[in-house]
């Protein structure tokens, strides 16, 4: 798995990088076929915006790409919200990949 964490208008500190990696482990626990993860952390320069701290994430999994973004006053809260959104998307994607078709009674009688 390739993991890229970058910052826009902010420096990604080792503590922030570790926090993002720790939170993304929750997503990886549900689905192990993740190929590439790109996280962008940014600070909006406009003072009148409510959610100045933004976190965005692109996840390339086998079969599709997932995207989520979150904004908050606190960057750590934005990362928490982002991971919650990604977690729901990954679980939904995993459910879609599983085969939910049941074999017919006719086939079971033949075996």
Secondary structure as UniProt FT lines:
FT   STRAND          2..8
FT   HELIX           14..30
FT   STRAND          34..43
FT   TURN            47..48
FT   STRAND          53..61
FT   TURN            62..63
FT   STRAND          64..72
FT   HELIX           75..97
FT   HELIX           105..110
//
